[in-house]
Amino acid sequence: MQETDPGLIRRASAGDIEAFSELVRTHQQQVWRFLRRLLGDDALAEDVTQETFVRVYTRLSSFTFEAKFSTWVFQIARNAGIDELRRRQRQARLHDTLGRRELAVLPSPEVGVELQMLLDKLPDDLRAALLLVEIFGLRYREAGEVLGIPTGTVKSRVHNARVKLHEWAQAGEHRRRRRGEPRDTAGSGA
């Protein structure tokens, strides 16, 4: 890949939209190819490619010309891709906690409502820890800093929240079966 003209980067950094559009056109295809291989999904790679260039735009003034521009863009793309993979892992873990792995693929609106209802039932301290770790992706230590509690306490609260959510989800499934309602199979093609 040929290196980007520094003058073009400077113009884009100064707010020249045409210059930025040229940067996108120059690097977009390679970034998409990289993300497609990283993520294993064409459509998701398109979304994360767009996110990458939003991040490039907002951080363009921080580019110091110490590395190749293409290397800098790929670092941003890699980070955006890893953020997406982590987001999907957190979502899958949360659905696993509820005992419904198939919902992580294609959650229905009803599942979102049910999940919110279950989260609302949690005590504030457990809900805050779970949300910071599972939804916002903070590490236990970072969540502890936000909450002003030790890391071990965050781990304990997240664990307790998962246990409660799992118990409530299982109890709801048991009630549905007793009433003769079909098992929720959203996302499983049934």
Contact map, one row per residue, 1 for C-alpha under 8 A:
1110000000000000000000000000000000000000000000000000000000000000000000000000000000000000000000000000000000000000000000000000000000000000000000000000000000000000000000000000000000000000000000
1111000000000000000000000000000000000000000000000000000000000000000000000000000000000000000000000000000000000000000000000000000000000000000000000000000000000000000000000000000000000000000000
1111100000000000000000000000000000000000000000000000000000000000000111000000000000000000000000000000000000000000000000000000000000000000000000000000000000000000000000000000000000000000000000
0111110110000000000000100000000000000000000000000000000000000000000011000000000000000000000000000000000000000000000000000000000000000000000000000000000000000000000000000000000000000000000000
0011111110000000000000000000000000000000000000000000000000000000000000000000000000000000000000000000000000000000000000000000000000000000000000000000000000000000000000000000000000000000000000
0001111111000000000000000000000000000000000000000000000000000000100000000000000000000000000000000000000000000000000000000000000000000000000000000000000000000000000000000000000000000000000000
0000111111100000000000000000000000000000000000000000000000000000000000000000000000000000000000000000000000000000000000000000000000000000000000000000000000000000000000000000000000000000000000
0001111111110000001100100000000000000000000000000000000000000000000000000000000000000000000000000000000000000000000000000000000000000000000000000000000000000000000000000000000000000000000000
0001111111111000001100100000000000000000000000000000000000000000000000000000000000000000000000000000000000000000000000000000000000000000000000000000000000000000000000000000000000000000000000
0000011111111100000000000000000000000000000000000000000000000000000000000000000000000000000000000000000000000000000000000000000000000000000000000000000000000000000000000000000000000000000000
0000001111111111001100000000000000000000000000000000000000000000000000000000000000000000000000000000000000000000000000000000000000000000000000000000000000000000000000000000000000000000000000
0000000111111111111100000000000000000000000000000000000000010000000000000000000000000000000000000000000000000000000000000000000000000000000000000000000000000000000000000000000000000000000000
0000000011111111000100000000000000000000000000000000000010011000000000000000000000000000000000000000000000000000000000000000000000000000000000000000000000000000000000000000000000000000000000
0000000001111111000000000000000000000000000000000000000000001000000000000000000000000000000000000000000000000000000000000000000000000000000000000000000000000000000000000000000000000000000000
0000000000111111100100000000000000000000000000000000000000000000000000000000000000000000000000000000000000000000000000000000000000000000000000000000000000000000000000000000000000000000000000
0000000000111111111100000000000000000000000000000000000000000000000000000000000000000000000000000000000000000000000000000000000000000000000000000000000000000000000000000000000000000000000000
0000000000010011111110000000000000000000000000000000000000000000000000000000000000000000000000000000000000000000000000000000000000000000000000000000000000000000000000000000000000000000000000
0000000000010001111111000000000000000000000000000000000000000000000000000000000000000000000000000000000000000000000000000000000000000000000000000000000000000000000000000000000000000000000000
0000000110110001111111100000000000000000000000000000000000000000000000000000000000000000000000000000000000000000000000000000000000000000000000000000000000000000000000000000000000000000000000
0000000110111011111111110000000000000000000000000000000010000000000000000000000000000000000000000000000000000000000000000000000000000000000000000000000000000000000000000000000000000000000000
0000000000000000111111111000000000000000000000000000000000000000000000000000000000000000000000000000000000000000000000000000000000000000000000000000000000000000000000000000000000000000000000
0000000000000000011111111100000000000000000000000000000000000000000000000000000000000000000000000000000000000000000000000000000000000000000000000000000000000000000000000000000000000000000000
0001000110000000001111111110000000000000000000000000000000000000000000000000000000000000000000000000000000000000000000000000000000000000000000000000000000000000000000000000000000000000000000
0000000000000000000111111111000000000000000000000000100000000000000000000000000000000000000000000000000000000000000000000000000000000000000000000000000000000000000000000000000000000000000000
0000000000000000000011111111100000000000000000000000000000000000000000000000000000000000000000000000000000000000000000000000000000000000000000000000000000000000000000000000000000000000000000
0000000000000000000001111111100000000000000000000000000000000000000000000000000000000000000000000000000000000000000000000000000000000000000000000000000000000000000000000000000000000000000000
0000000000000000000000111111111000000000000000000000000000000000000001000000000000000000000000000000000000000000000000000000000000000000000000000000000000000000000000000000000000000000000000
0000000000000000000000011111111100000000000000001000000000000000000000000000000000000000000000000000000000000000000000000000000000000000000000000000000000000000000000000000000000000000000000
0000000000000000000000001111111110000000000000000000000000000000000000000000000000000000000000000000000000000000000000000000000000000000000000000000000000000000000000000000000000000000000000
0000000000000000000000000011111111000000000000000000000000000000000000000000000000000000000000000000000000000000000000000000000000000000000000000000000000000000000000000000000000000000000000
0000000000000000000000000011111111100000000000001000000000000000000000001100100000000000000000000000000000000000000000000000000000000000000000000000000000000000000000000000000000000000000000
0000000000000000000000000001111111110000000011001000000000000000000000000000000000000000000000000000000000000000000000000000000000000000000000000000000000000000000000000000000000000000000000
0000000000000000000000000000111111111000000010000000000000000000000000000000000000000000000000000000000000000000000000000000000000000000000000000000000000000000000000000000000000000000000000
0000000000000000000000000000011111111100000000000000000000000000000000000000000000000000000000000000000000000000000000000000000000000000000000000000000000000000000000000000000000000000000000
0000000000000000000000000000001111111111000010011000000000000000000000000000110010000000000000000000000000000000000000000000000000000000000000000000000000000000000000000000000000000000000000
0000000000000000000000000000000111111111110110000000000000000000000000000000000000000000000000000000000000000000000000000000000000000000000000000000000000000000000000000000000000000000000000
0000000000000000000000000000000011111111100000000000000000000000000000000000000000000000000000000000000000000000000000000000000000000000000000000000000000000000000000000000000000000000000000
0000000000000000000000000000000001111111000000000000000000000000000000000000000010000000000000000000000000000000000000000000000000000000000000000000000000000000000000000000000000000000000000
0000000000000000000000000000000000111111100110000000000000000000000000000000000010001000000000000000000000000000000000000000000000000000000000000000000000000000000000000000000000000000000000
0000000000000000000000000000000000111111110010000000000000000000000000000000000000000000000000000000000000000000000000000000000000000000000000000000000000000000000000000000000000000000000000
0000000000000000000000000000000000011011111110000000000000000000000000000000000000000000000000000000000000000000000000000000000000000000000000000000000000000000000000000000000000000000000000
0000000000000000000000000000000000010001111111000000000000000000000000000000000000000000000000000000000000000000000000000000000000000000000000000000000000000000000000000000000000000000000000
0000000000000000000000000000000000000000111111100000000000000000000000000000000000000000000000000000000000000000000000000000000000000000000000000000000000000000000000000000000000000000000000
0000000000000000000000000000000000010010111111110000000000000000000000000000000000000000000000000000000000000000000000000000000000000000000000000000000000000000000000000000000000000000000000
0000000000000000000000000000000110110011111111111000000000000000000000000000000000000000000000000000000000000000000000000000000000000000000000000000000000000000000000000000000000000000000000
0000000000000000000000000000000100000000011111111100000000000000000000000000000000000000000000000000000000000000000000000000000000000000000000000000000000000000000000000000000000000000000000
0000000000000000000000000000000000000000001111111110000000000000000000000000000000000000000000000000000000000000000000000000000000000000000000000000000000000000000000000000000000000000000000
0000000000000000000000000000000000100000000111111111000000000000000000000000100110010000000000000000000000000000000000000000000000000000000000000000000000000000000000000000000000000000000000
0000000000000000000000000001001100100000000011111111100000000000000000000000100000000000000000000000000000000000000000000000000000000000000000000000000000000000000000000000000000000000000000
0000000000000000000000000000000000000000000001111111110000000000000000000000000000000000000000000000000000000000000000000000000000000000000000000000000000000000000000000000000000000000000000
0000000000000000000000000000000000000000000000111111111000000000000000000000000100000000000000000000000000000000000000000000000000000000000000000000000000000000000000000000000000000000000000
0000000000000000000000000000000000000000000000011111111100000000000000001001100100000000000000000000000000000000000000000000000000000000000000000000000000000000000000000000000000000000000000
0000000000000000000000010000000000000000000000001111111110000000000000000000000000000000000000000000000000000000000000000000000000000000000000000000000000000000000000000000000000000000000000
0000000000000000000000000000000000000000000000000111111111000000000000000000000000000000000000000000000000000000000000000000000000000000000000000000000000000000000000000000000000000000000000
0000000000000000000000000000000000000000000000000011111111100000000000000001000000000000000000000000000000000000000000000000000000000000000000000000000000000000000000000000000000000000000000
0000000000000000000000000000000000000000000000000001111111110000000000001001000000000000000000000000000000000000000000000000000000000000000000000000000000000000000000000000000000000000000000
0000000000001000000100000000000000000000000000000000111111110000000000000000000000000000000000000000000000000000000000000000000000000000000000000000000000000000000000000000000000000000000000
0000000000000000000000000000000000000000000000000000011111111000000000000000000000000000000000000000000000000000000000000000000000000000000000000000000000000000000000000000000000000000000000
0000000000000000000000000000000000000000000000000000001111111110000000000000000000000000000000000000000000000000000000000000000000000000000000000000000000000000000000000000000000000000000000
0000000000011000000000000000000000000000000000000000000111111110000000000000000000000000000000000000000000000000000000000000000000000000000000000000000000000000000000000000000000000000000000
0000000000001100000000000000000000000000000000000000000001111110000000000000000000000000000000000000000000000000000000000000000000000000000000000000000000000000000000000000000000000000000000
0000000000000000000000000000000000000000000000000000000000111111000000000000000000000000000000000000000000000000000000000000000000000000000000000000000000000000000000000000000000000000000000
0000000000000000000000000000000000000000000000000000000000111111100010010000000000000000000000000000000000000000000000000000000000000000000000000000000000000000000000000000000000000000000000
0000000000000000000000000000000000000000000000000000000000000111111000000000000000000000000000000000000000000000000000000000000000000000000000000000000000000000000000000000000000000000000000
0000010000000000000000000000000000000000000000000000000000000011111110000000000000000000000000000000000000000000000000000000000000000000000000000000000000000000000000000000000000000000000000
0000000000000000000000000000000000000000000000000000000000000001111100000000000000000000000000000000000000000000000000000000000000000000000000000000000000000000000000000000000000000000000000
0000000000000000000000000000000000000000000000000000000000000001111110110000000000000000000000000000000000000000000000000000000000000000000000000000000000000000000000000000000000000000000000
0010000000000000000000000000000000000000000000000000000000000000111111110000000000000000000000000000000000000000000000000000000000000000000000000000000000000000000000000000000000000000000000
0011000000000000000000000000000000000000000000000000000000000010101111111000000000000000000000000000000000000000000000000000000000000000000000000000000000000000000000000000000000000000000000
0011000000000000000000000010000000000000000000000000000000000000000111111100000000000000000000000000000000000000000000000000000000000000000000000000000000000000000000000000000000000000000000
0000000000000000000000000000000000000000000000000000000000000000001111111110000000000000000000000000000000000000000000000000000000000000000000000000000000000000000000000000000000000000000000
0000000000000000000000000000000000000000000000000000000000000010001111111111000000000000000000000000000000000000000000000000000000000000000000000000000000000000000000000000000000000000000000
0000000000000000000000000000001000000000000000000001000100000000000011111111100000000000000000000000000000000000000000000000000000000000000000000000000000000000000000000000000000000000000000
0000000000000000000000000000001000000000000000000000000000000000000001111111110000000000000000000000000000000000000000000000000000000000000000000000000000000000000000000000000000000000000000
0000000000000000000000000000000000000000000000000000000000000000000000111111111000000000000000000000000000000000000000000000000000000000000000000000000000000000000000000000000000000000000000
0000000000000000000000000000000000000000000000000001001100000000000000011111111100000000000000000000000000000000000000000000000000000000000000000000000000000000000000000000000000000000000000
0000000000000000000000000000001000100000000000011001000000000000000000001111111110000000000000000000000000000000000000000000000000000000000000000000000000000000000000000000000000000000000000
0000000000000000000000000000000000100000000000000000000000000000000000000111111111000000000000000000000000000000000000000000000000000000000000000000000000000000000000000000000000000000000000
0000000000000000000000000000000000000000000000000000000000000000000000000011111111100000000000000000000000000000000000000000000000000000000000000000000000000000000000000000000000000000000000
0000000000000000000000000000000000000000000000010011000000000000000000000001111111110000000000000000000000000000000000000000000000000000000000000000000000000000000000000000000000000000000000
0000000000000000000000000000000000100110000000010000000000000000000000000000111111111000000000000000000000000000000000000000000000000000000000000000000000000000000000000000000000000000000000
0000000000000000000000000000000000000000000000000000000000000000000000000000011111111100000000000000000000000000000000000000000000000000000000000000000000000000000000000000000000000000000000
0000000000000000000000000000000000000000000000000000000000000000000000000000001111111110000000000000000000000000000000000000000000000000000000000000000000000000000000000000000000000000000000
0000000000000000000000000000000000000000000000010000000000000000000000000000000111111111000000000000000000000000000000000000000000000000000000000000000000000000000000000000000000000000000000
0000000000000000000000000000000000000010000000000000000000000000000000000000000011111111100000000000000000000000000000000000000000000000000000000000000000000000000000000000000000000000000000
0000000000000000000000000000000000000000000000000000000000000000000000000000000001111111110000000000000000000000000000000000000000000000100000000000000000000000000000000000000000000000000000
0000000000000000000000000000000000000000000000000000000000000000000000000000000000111111111000000000000000000000000000000000000000000010100000000000000000000000000000000000000000000000000000
0000000000000000000000000000000000000000000000000000000000000000000000000000000000011111111100000000000000000000000000000000000000000000000000000000000000000000000000000000000000000000000000
0000000000000000000000000000000000000000000000000000000000000000000000000000000000001111111110000000000000000000000000000000000000000000000000000000000000000000000000000000000000000000000000
0000000000000000000000000000000000000000000000000000000000000000000000000000000000000111111111000000000000000000000000000000000000000110100000000000000000000000000000000000000000000000000000
0000000000000000000000000000000000000000000000000000000000000000000000000000000000000011111111100000000100000000000000000000000000000110000000000000000000000000000000000000000000000000000000
0000000000000000000000000000000000000000000000000000000000000000000000000000000000000001111111110000100100000000000000000000000000000000000000000000000000000000000000000000000000000000000000
0000000000000000000000000000000000000000000000000000000000000000000000000000000000000000111111111000000000000000000000000000000000000100000000000000000000000000000000000000000000000000000000
0000000000000000000000000000000000000000000000000000000000000000000000000000000000000000011111111100000000000000000000000000000000000100000000000000000000000000010000000000000000000000000000
0000000000000000000000000000000000000000000000000000000000000000000000000000000000000000001111111111101100000000000000000000000000000000000000000000000000000000000000000000000000000000000000
0000000000000000000000000000000000000000000000000000000000000000000000000000000000000000000111111111100000000000000000000000000000000000000000000000000000000000000000000000000000000000000000
0000000000000000000000000000000000000000000000000000000000000000000000000000000000000000000011111111000000000000000000000000000000000000000000000000000000000000011011000000000000000000000000
0000000000000000000000000000000000000000000000000000000000000000000000000000000000000000000001111111100000000000000000000000000000000000000000000000000000000000010011101100000000000000000000
0000000000000000000000000000000000000000000000000000000000000000000000000000000000000000000000111111100000000000000000000000000000000000000000000000000000000000000001001100000000000000000000
0000000000000000000000000000000000000000000000000000000000000000000000000000000000000000000000111111111100000000000000000000000000000000000000000000000000000000000000000000000000000000000000
0000000000000000000000000000000000000000000000000000000000000000000000000000000000000000000100110111111110000000000000000000000000000000000000000000000000000000000000000000000000000000000000
0000000000000000000000000000000000000000000000000000000000000000000000000000000000000000000000000001111111000000000000000000000000000000000000000000000000000000000000000000000000000000111100
0000000000000000000000000000000000000000000000000000000000000000000000000000000000000000000000100001111111110010000000000000000000000000000000000000000000000000000000000000000000000000111100
0000000000000000000000000000000000000000000000000000000000000000000000000000000000000000001100100001111111100000000000000000000000000000000000000000000000000000000000000000000000000000001000
0000000000000000000000000000000000000000000000000000000000000000000000000000000000000000000000000000111111100000000000000000000000000000000000000000000000000000000000000000000000000000001000
0000000000000000000000000000000000000000000000000000000000000000000000000000000000000000000000000000011111110000000000000000000000000000000000000000000000000000000000000000000000000000011000
0000000000000000000000000000000000000000000000000000000000000000000000000000000000000000000000000000001111111011000000000000000000000000000000000000000000000000000000000000000000000000011000
0000000000000000000000000000000000000000000000000000000000000000000000000000000000000000000000000000001001111111000000000000000000000000000000000000000000000000000000000000000000000000011000
0000000000000000000000000000000000000000000000000000000000000000000000000000000000000000000000000000000000111111100000000000000000000000000000000000000000000000000000000000000000000000000000
0000000000000000000000000000000000000000000000000000000000000000000000000000000000000000000000000000000000011111110000000000000000000000000000000000000000000000000000000000000000000000000000
0000000000000000000000000000000000000000000000000000000000000000000000000000000000000000000000000000001000111111111000000000000000000000000000000000000000000000000000000000000000000000000000
0000000000000000000000000000000000000000000000000000000000000000000000000000000000000000000000000000000000111111111100000000000000000000000000000000000000000000000000000000000000000000000000
0000000000000000000000000000000000000000000000000000000000000000000000000000000000000000000000000000000000001111111110000000000000000000000000000000000000000000000000000000000000000000000000
0000000000000000000000000000000000000000000000000000000000000000000000000000000000000000000000000000000000000111111111000000000000000000000000000000000000000000000000000000000000000000000000
0000000000000000000000000000000000000000000000000000000000000000000000000000000000000000000000000000000000000011111111100000000000000000000000000000000000000000000000000000000000000000000000
0000000000000000000000000000000000000000000000000000000000000000000000000000000000000000000000000000000000000001111111110000000000000000000000000000000000000000000000000000000000000000000000
0000000000000000000000000000000000000000000000000000000000000000000000000000000000000000000000000000000000000000111111111000000000000000000000000000000000000000000000000000000000000000000000
0000000000000000000000000000000000000000000000000000000000000000000000000000000000000000000000000000000000000000011111111100000000000000000000000000000000000000000010010000000000000000000000
0000000000000000000000000000000000000000000000000000000000000000000000000000000000000000000000000000000000000000001111111100001000000000000000000000000000000000000010000000000000000000000000
0000000000000000000000000000000000000000000000000000000000000000000000000000000000000000000000000000000000000000000111111110001000000000000000000000000000000000000000000000000000000000000000
0000000000000000000000000000000000000000000000000000000000000000000000000000000000000000000000000000000000000000000011111110000000000000000000000000000000000000000000000000000000000000000000
0000000000000000000000000000000000000000000000000000000000000000000000000000000000000000000000000000000000000000000001111111011000000000000000000000000000000000100100000000000000000000000000
0000000000000000000000000000000000000000000000000000000000000000000000000000000000000000000000000000000000000000000000011111111000000000000000000000000000000000000000000000000000000000000000
0000000000000000000000000000000000000000000000000000000000000000000000000000000000000000000000000000000000000000000000000111111100000000000000000000000000000000000000000000000000000000000000
0000000000000000000000000000000000000000000000000000000000000000000000000000000000000000000000000000000000000000000000000011111110000000000000000000000000001000000000000000000000000000000000
0000000000000000000000000000000000000000000000000000000000000000000000000000000000000000000000000000000000000000000000000111111111000000000000000000000000001101100000000000000000000000000000
0000000000000000000000000000000000000000000000000000000000000000000000000000000000000000000000000000000000000000000000110111111111100000000000000000000000000000100000000000000000000000000000
0000000000000000000000000000000000000000000000000000000000000000000000000000000000000000000000000000000000000000000000000001111111110000000000000000000000000000000000000000000000000000000000
0000000000000000000000000000000000000000000000000000000000000000000000000000000000000000000000000000000000000000000000000000111111111000000000100010000001001100000000000000000000000000000000
0000000000000000000000000000000000000000000000000000000000000000000000000000000000000000000000000000000000000000000000000000011111111110000000000000000000001100110000000000000000000000000000
0000000000000000000000000000000000000000000000000000000000000000000000000000000000000000000000000000000000000000000000000000001111111111000000000000000000000000000000000000000000000000000000
0000000000000000000000000000000000000000000000000000000000000000000000000000000000000000000000000000000000000000000000000000000111111111110000100000000000000000000000000000000000000000000000
0000000000000000000000000000000000000000000000000000000000000000000000000000000000000000000000000000000000000000000000000000000011111111111100100000000000000100000000000000000000000000000000
0000000000000000000000000000000000000000000000000000000000000000000000000000000000000000011011000000000000000000000000000000000001111111110000000000000000000000000000000000000000000000000000
0000000000000000000000000000000000000000000000000000000000000000000000000000000000000010011000000000000000000000000000000000000001111111100000000000000000000000000000000000000000000000000000
0000000000000000000000000000000000000000000000000000000000000000000000000000000000000000000000000000000000000000000000000000000000111111110000000000000000000000000000000000000000000000000000
0000000000000000000000000000000000000000000000000000000000000000000000000000000000000110010000000000000000000000000000000000000000011111111000000000000000000000000000000000000000000000000000
0000000000000000000000000000000000000000000000000000000000000000000000000000000000000000000000000000000000000000000000000000000000011101111111100000000000000000000000000000000000000000000000
0000000000000000000000000000000000000000000000000000000000000000000000000000000000000000000000000000000000000000000000000000000000001000111111100000000000000000000000000000000000000000000000
0000000000000000000000000000000000000000000000000000000000000000000000000000000000000000000000000000000000000000000000000000000000001000011111110000001001100000000000000000000000000000000000
0000000000000000000000000000000000000000000000000000000000000000000000000000000000000000000000000000000000000000000000000000000000000000011111111000011001000000000000000000000000000000000000
0000000000000000000000000000000000000000000000000000000000000000000000000000000000000000000000000000000000000000000000000000000000000000011111111100000000000000000000000000000000000000000000
0000000000000000000000000000000000000000000000000000000000000000000000000000000000000000000000000000000000000000000000000000000010011000011111111110001001000000000000000000000000000000000000
0000000000000000000000000000000000000000000000000000000000000000000000000000000000000000000000000000000000000000000000000000000000000000000111111111111011000000000000000000000000000000000000
0000000000000000000000000000000000000000000000000000000000000000000000000000000000000000000000000000000000000000000000000000000000000000000011111111110000000000000000000000000000000000000000
0000000000000000000000000000000000000000000000000000000000000000000000000000000000000000000000000000000000000000000000000000000000000000000001111111000000000000000000000000000000000000000000
0000000000000000000000000000000000000000000000000000000000000000000000000000000000000000000000000000000000000000000000000000000010000000000000111111100000000000000000000000000000000000000000
0000000000000000000000000000000000000000000000000000000000000000000000000000000000000000000000000000000000000000000000000000000000000000000000011111110000000000000000000000000000000000000000
0000000000000000000000000000000000000000000000000000000000000000000000000000000000000000000000000000000000000000000000000000000000000000000000011011111011000000000000000000000000000000000000
0000000000000000000000000000000000000000000000000000000000000000000000000000000000000000000000000000000000000000000000000000000000000000000010011001111111000000000000000000000000000000000000
0000000000000000000000000000000000000000000000000000000000000000000000000000000000000000000000000000000000000000000000000000000000000000000110110000111111100000000000000000000000000000000000
0000000000000000000000000000000000000000000000000000000000000000000000000000000000000000000000000000000000000000000000000000000000000000000000000000011111110000000000000000000000000000000000
0000000000000000000000000000000000000000000000000000000000000000000000000000000000000000000000000000000000000000000000000000000000000000000000010000111111111000000000000000000000000000000000
0000000000000000000000000000000000000000000000000000000000000000000000000000000000000000000000000000000000000000000000000000000010000000000110110000111111111100000000000000000000000000000000
0000000000000000000000000000000000000000000000000000000000000000000000000000000000000000000000000000000000000000000000000000000000000000000100000000001111111110000000000000000000000000000000
0000000000000000000000000000000000000000000000000000000000000000000000000000000000000000000000000000000000000000000000000000000000000000000000000000000111111111000000000000000000000000000000
0000000000000000000000000000000000000000000000000000000000000000000000000000000000000000000000000000000000000000000000000000110011000000000000000000000011111111100000000000000000000000000000
0000000000000000000000000000000000000000000000000000000000000000000000000000000000000000000000000000000000000000000000000000010011001000000000000000000001111111110000000000000000000000000000
0000000000000000000000000000000000000000000000000000000000000000000000000000000000000000000000000000000000000000000000000000000000000000000000000000000000111111111000000000000000000000000000
0000000000000000000000000000000000000000000000000000000000000000000000000000000000000000000000000000000000000000000000000000010000000000000000000000000000011111111100000000000000000000000000
0000000000000000000000000000000000000000000000000000000000000000000000000000000000000000000000000000000000000000000000000100011001000000000000000000000000001111111110000000000000000000000000
0000000000000000000000000000000000000000000000000000000000000000000000000000000000000000000001001100000000000000000000000000000001000000000000000000000000000111111111000000000000000000000000
0000000000000000000000000000000000000000000000000000000000000000000000000000000000000000000000001000000000000000000000000000000000000000000000000000000000000011111111100000000000000000000000
0000000000000000000000000000000000000000000000000000000000000000000000000000000000000000000000000000000000000000000000000100000000000000000000000000000000000001111111110000000000000000000000
0000000000000000000000000000000000000000000000000000000000000000000000000000000000000000000000001100000000000000000001100000000000000000000000000000000000000000111111111000000000000000000000
0000000000000000000000000000000000000000000000000000000000000000000000000000000000000000000000001110000000000000000000000000000000000000000000000000000000000000011111111100000000000000000000
0000000000000000000000000000000000000000000000000000000000000000000000000000000000000000000000000100000000000000000000000000000000000000000000000000000000000000001111111110000000000000000000
0000000000000000000000000000000000000000000000000000000000000000000000000000000000000000000000000000000000000000000001000000000000000000000000000000000000000000000111111111000000000000000000
0000000000000000000000000000000000000000000000000000000000000000000000000000000000000000000000000110000000000000000000000000000000000000000000000000000000000000000011111111100000000000000000
0000000000000000000000000000000000000000000000000000000000000000000000000000000000000000000000000110000000000000000000000000000000000000000000000000000000000000000001111111110000000000000000
0000000000000000000000000000000000000000000000000000000000000000000000000000000000000000000000000000000000000000000000000000000000000000000000000000000000000000000000111111111000000000000000
0000000000000000000000000000000000000000000000000000000000000000000000000000000000000000000000000000000000000000000000000000000000000000000000000000000000000000000000011111111100000000000000
0000000000000000000000000000000000000000000000000000000000000000000000000000000000000000000000000000000000000000000000000000000000000000000000000000000000000000000000001111111110000010000000
0000000000000000000000000000000000000000000000000000000000000000000000000000000000000000000000000000000000000000000000000000000000000000000000000000000000000000000000000111111111000000000000
0000000000000000000000000000000000000000000000000000000000000000000000000000000000000000000000000000000000000000000000000000000000000000000000000000000000000000000000000011111111100000000000
0000000000000000000000000000000000000000000000000000000000000000000000000000000000000000000000000000000000000000000000000000000000000000000000000000000000000000000000000001111111111110000000
0000000000000000000000000000000000000000000000000000000000000000000000000000000000000000000000000000000000000000000000000000000000000000000000000000000000000000000000000000111111111110000000
0000000000000000000000000000000000000000000000000000000000000000000000000000000000000000000000000000000000000000000000000000000000000000000000000000000000000000000000000000011111111000000000
0000000000000000000000000000000000000000000000000000000000000000000000000000000000000000000000000000000000000000000000000000000000000000000000000000000000000000000000000000001111111000000000
0000000000000000000000000000000000000000000000000000000000000000000000000000000000000000000000000000000000000000000000000000000000000000000000000000000000000000000000000000000111111100000000
0000000000000000000000000000000000000000000000000000000000000000000000000000000000000000000000000000000000000000000000000000000000000000000000000000000000000000000000000000000111111110000000
0000000000000000000000000000000000000000000000000000000000000000000000000000000000000000000000000000000000000000000000000000000000000000000000000000000000000000000000000000000110011111000000
0000000000000000000000000000000000000000000000000000000000000000000000000000000000000000000000000000000000000000000000000000000000000000000000000000000000000000000000000000100110001111100000
0000000000000000000000000000000000000000000000000000000000000000000000000000000000000000000000000000000000000000000000000000000000000000000000000000000000000000000000000000000000000111110000
0000000000000000000000000000000000000000000000000000000000000000000000000000000000000000000000000000011000000000000000000000000000000000000000000000000000000000000000000000000000000011111111
0000000000000000000000000000000000000000000000000000000000000000000000000000000000000000000000000000011001110000000000000000000000000000000000000000000000000000000000000000000000000001111111
0000000000000000000000000000000000000000000000000000000000000000000000000000000000000000000000000000011111110000000000000000000000000000000000000000000000000000000000000000000000000000111111
0000000000000000000000000000000000000000000000000000000000000000000000000000000000000000000000000000011000000000000000000000000000000000000000000000000000000000000000000000000000000000111111
0000000000000000000000000000000000000000000000000000000000000000000000000000000000000000000000000000000000000000000000000000000000000000000000000000000000000000000000000000000000000000111111
0000000000000000000000000000000000000000000000000000000000000000000000000000000000000000000000000000000000000000000000000000000000000000000000000000000000000000000000000000000000000000111111
